[in-house]
Structures are given as structure tokens and as C-alpha cells.
Amino acid sequence: MARITASVYTSHVPAIGAALDLGKDHEPYWQKVFAGYEFSRQWLKASKPDVIFLVYNDHANAFSLELIPTFAIGTAAAYAIADEGWGPRPVPEVKGHPELASHIAHSVIQDDFDLTIVNRMDVDHGLTVPLSLMCGRLDPARDAWPCPVIPFAVNVVQYPVPSGRRCFELGRAIRKAVENYDQPLNVQVWGTGGMSHQLQGPRAGLINAAWDNRFLDRLVAEPAALAATPHIEYVREAGSEGIELVMWLIARGAMSDVALSAAGGATGTQARAPRVVHRFYHVPASNTAVGHLILESA
Amino acid sequence: MPLDRPYLDIPGTTIFDAEQSRKGYWLNQFCMSLMKAANRERFKADERAYLDGWPMTEEQKQAVLARDLNRCIAAGGNIYFLAKIGATDGRSFQQMAGSMTGMTEAEYRDMMISGGRSVEGNRRLGEDGDAQPHRQPQGRAARAARGEC
């Protein structure tokens, strides 16, 4: 049986990718960001998963206004790197895991979550920047990402976007699906985006460190209550693009302490809260507050 | 029953909902076309002619030509789509975001390094934070012109 051993949470600021790609990562401004991921790169080497289920949002690259799926799961064998207007990032192609992705789609759709299934999709900085932060700089031709990745894109661009509660419940359904897969795979779920930031209008540049840190505390300690936070609070307190944080609740919902029982109810207190193996917070990376957590199943 | 849109009272902020998306459909789709290098070249060679190939409003075209991102957003644009114009011009997200505040590039960058814009006074219209309508544009020069510093 497959199992979810850990979840990783991180911002996916495009300028972080650009800094790495242009060799600026040792400049003092960027060193303060990358320093927060030195532990994480070692941790990922030591705790290498077989598959990463990576929750992110597309930023008007794979999906234009012609088609706006609320939840889209990639079931392809490979994904090309998107040209977002500056040319594609020089990083390795992303290999998928079609068998596990299709299995998760099958299970989660039968559990009433209406996913869009995607067999061709370019992946943008929302997916590649977290991989770069956790794996360091890789050569696009000679190197490869450490394992297959299942891209899971959430619409947080055009309202209405899914609620925090919907995301949390979806995470629980994903856990159930993974645990019913009959290969002994070690799976990590990554939730990306955030933290506080606003990229538009006279309010651009908004940062709310107190709110962000409270979000991190509650994500660990009381995720179900956190999931009840309405959209308007994210926007008012953490900026219009802070809404990306609902995606972290998908990854948190996939941890064992909040798992559903076979009968569909909560398992109660059987599983202990996850272990916080790393936590990092820094302002700024470009327009954005960078937040990062690694949780392991206790 | 009217849809719940509780986000209309946040200063300096436009939520990209179905109404904005409908208004900005062709503006945003024009932006998507700039993901192809050949289209970026055609646009740069004759911006007006390229824009005239799209069923956009004159206001949308003027806002693009002026690179006025606040006007583009008022006309239905979304920042992730509009970013393709910035990419075509070789500008970063920070330069684009800063341009909507009235601050110089250095002023905006310094604000971010100092911890970003505070939420205090900027949660609701009617407060007195720096993102409120009566305090636009921001930046030292504009504040001096208004006699604020």
C-alpha cells in the first residue's frame, strides 16, 4: 500500500526561480531566502519520496480564460516547462506518474470531488519554483528531478475560488486514495503559494507577518478550524494574492492526524499531530512573504 | 438572489471575479498571445496595429499603450495575464506591482525590504492607510505635491 509520509509547504515566488536561474542566489538579498531552504534540501535527500503530489496554481499559462478548472490533476507521463513570457525556465522536464494520478482521480471523483483530468499541460513557476527550492539548481539536460511529480492545479485566479474547507476535505480524500493504491510507494504532498502578498493596485506590496505566522501556527495545531477561514479574511489581511494559501490546506488535509476512517468519519485521536521538522519565514522575496514548513507523520 | 461579493470595500484592490473576467476577456486573451516569441516581436514592431487585431475596447487599447496597469485592471485585466506585457517589455513582477502605487522603483523596493506595506488603515475603504483613494498616487514626489511632507 502507498502511504503519505510528509507534507511540505512553501511559497512559489517567480523571482526566486529567476534569482536561481541567473545565479543571483548568493547575493545578500536572495541568500536570506535560500538559507531557509538549506535544511530542506538535505532533508529531501534523506527522505526522498517515490512520488510528489504537488498542489499549486497555474498563473495564466496552461489555462487562459478559455478554460478555468477549479481542480485539475495531471495524469500525463511528462510535462514541458511553460514559457511565461520571459522564455521557459532552464530546469529539467517534469516526469509524471500516470498510474497513481489516474488512481487518485478515480477515487477522489467517486468521493464527489469533480476533478478535471489533464493529459497535456505546461507547468509554470508555481510548480517548478518549489522543486527548485527543495532540490537546488539542476541542469536542464543532464539532471533530473528526484522523483515523478503529479501536478495538481487549483484555480485561485478567477473568483469564485474553492473554499478552505473544500480544499481541506479534498486533501483527506486524496489521502484515502493514496492509501488504497496497491504499490508500496512513499508519497509526499506539497502545498504551495502565499504567504501574504498583493501584486495589484495601490495596495500592492501588502505584507502581514503577524497574520502569516498565526496561519502557520494554526496550520500545524488546528487545521480544521483554520479551514473555516472565509476568503474575505485572506484578501483583507494577507492581500489579494494571499488567497493562494487555501492550497496549503489540501496538503494539510492529507496528513494522518486528520484522516477519514473507512466509514467516512474522522478517526478521532488515533493518530498524533504531525512533527514540525522545519519552519521558516522571511520578508521579502520580491513582493511576497516567504513561508515554509515541513511536517512528518508522527 | 444577488451573489455575495464582500470584497468590494477593500481599498486599492480589484478582485478578479466573473464580472471583471467578462469585461476583460479580450484584453486578457490578447495578453496570452504574448506567450509566443513571434507574437511578442509583432507586437513590439507595431503595438497599435497588433492591438487592432483584437476585439478590445478603445479604453483597453489605450491603457495597454500607456502601460497603465491600474487602468488595465479597471478595464477587466488580471495581473497574471497583464504580466505577459511586462515580460515583453523585460520588466519584473516587482516593477509591475510598484508601477501601480505611484512610487518610484527604488521607493517600492525599499518598502518591501522594510517589511512591506502595512495592513493597518488598509483593510477597509474609509480608513486612513497609504492605499486609500485620497492618498494616491503614493511616493515622495506626489506626497510633497499634496503638501503631505
Interface residues (C-beta under 8 A of the other chain):
Chain A: P14 A15 A18 Y29 H59 A60 N61 S64 L65 E66 A82 D83 E84 G85 W86 G87 V157 Q158 Y159 P160 S196 Q198 L199 Q200 G201 P202 R203 A204 G205 L206 I207 N208 A209 W211 H231 I232 V235 R236 E237 S240 V283 P284 S286 N287 A289
Chain B: P6 Y7 I10 P11 G12 T13 T14 I15 F16 D17 A18 S21 Y25 N28 Q29 C31 M32 L34 M35 K36 A37 R40 L69 N70 I73 N78 I79 Y80 F81 A83 K84 G86 A87 T88 S92 F93 Q94 M96 A97 G98 M100 T101 G102 Y108 M111 M112 I113 G115 G116 R117 S118 V119 N122 R123 R124 A131 P133 Q136 P137 Q138
